[in-house]
Amino acid sequence: MDLTGLLAEPERALAFAAVALGATTTAEVSIRADISPKAAALAVRRLTDAGVLVVAGHRGLQVDYAAIKEQAKARSAIERARTDDDDVETSLRPFVRDGKLLRLPSQQQKKVLALEHIVTTSFRAGATYDEQSVNETLKAWCEGGAADHVTVRRYLVDFGFLDRAEGIYRVRAGEPALT
């Protein structure tokens, strides 16, 4: 999730602000943000899909501040990793070899580097893929290693390298979204 990108759309920014200020339903978001019910529903859906908002049972819509904080940590890890580009290959050697993911690093900074390597070598930036194509590509990476393709796919989405909607995956161009 790229919070800046999400909030660049005025209706989403208004919806986010409405929830942050106490709106707990889409109808309340529409009223408080002074946007149409349809626009409110679309904005809330997009913000919820991105993990910025959650439905907290009887309390209704809530901002997921913990998720936002985790995403900020991930951005920091990526920025630190990119400052040491010369060490990227050395850092990945225990985890990636001959086009195979041997195992996922436990250290977040190295995990992000490994995921970024998989995306940039296997997918085209901005392209879309169906779930079967993504699975086949990731199975090839994971074959014989300790990581499974489903976990890698989930991390690629969670860390913002891939966007997922209705079984279609879009490769993020440039910076990962979740950072």
Secondary structure as the mmCIF struct_conf table of DSSP 4:
data_model
#
loop_
_struct_conf.conf_type_id
_struct_conf.id
_struct_conf.beg_label_comp_id
_struct_conf.beg_label_asym_id
_struct_conf.beg_label_seq_id
_struct_conf.end_label_comp_id
_struct_conf.end_label_asym_id
_struct_conf.end_label_seq_id
HELX_RH_AL_P HELX_RH_AL_P1 LEU A 3 LEU A 7
TURN_TY1_P TURN_TY1_P1 ALA A 8 ALA A 8
BEND BEND1 GLU A 9 GLU A 9
HELX_RH_AL_P HELX_RH_AL_P2 PRO A 10 ALA A 20
TURN_TY1_P TURN_TY1_P2 LEU A 21 GLY A 22
BEND BEND2 THR A 25 THR A 25
HELX_RH_AL_P HELX_RH_AL_P3 THR A 26 ALA A 33
TURN_TY1_P TURN_TY1_P3 ASP A 34 ASP A 34
HELX_RH_AL_P HELX_RH_AL_P4 PRO A 37 ASP A 49
TURN_TY1_P TURN_TY1_P4 ALA A 50 GLY A 51
BEND BEND3 VAL A 52 VAL A 52
STRN STRN1 LEU A 53 VAL A 55
HELX_RH_3T_P HELX_RH_3T_P1 GLY A 57 ARG A 59
STRN STRN2 LEU A 61 VAL A 63
HELX_RH_AL_P HELX_RH_AL_P5 TYR A 65 THR A 83
TURN_TY1_P TURN_TY1_P5 ASP A 84 ASP A 84
HELX_RH_3T_P HELX_RH_3T_P2 ASP A 85 ASP A 87
HELX_RH_AL_P HELX_RH_AL_P6 VAL A 88 LEU A 92
TURN_TY1_P TURN_TY1_P6 ARG A 93 PHE A 95
STRN STRN3 VAL A 96 ARG A 97
TURN_TY1_P TURN_TY1_P7 ASP A 98 GLY A 99
STRN STRN4 LYS A 100 LEU A 101
BEND BEND4 SER A 106 GLN A 107
HELX_RH_AL_P HELX_RH_AL_P7 GLN A 108 SER A 122
BEND BEND5 PHE A 123 PHE A 123
TURN_TY1_P TURN_TY1_P8 ALA A 125 GLY A 126
STRN STRN5 THR A 128 ASP A 130
HELX_RH_AL_P HELX_RH_AL_P8 GLU A 131 CYS A 142
TURN_TY1_P TURN_TY1_P9 GLU A 143 GLY A 144
BEND BEND6 GLY A 145 ALA A 147
HELX_RH_AL_P HELX_RH_AL_P9 HIS A 149 ASP A 158
TURN_TY1_P TURN_TY1_P10 PHE A 159 GLY A 160
BEND BEND7 PHE A 161 PHE A 161
STRN STRN6 LEU A 162 ALA A 165
TURN_TY1_P TURN_TY1_P11 GLU A 166 GLY A 167
STRN STRN7 ILE A 168 VAL A 171
HELX_LH_PP_P HELX_LH_PP_P1 ARG A 172 ALA A 173
BEND BEND8 GLY A 174 GLU A 175
TURN_TY1_P TURN_TY1_P12 ALA A 177 LEU A 178
#
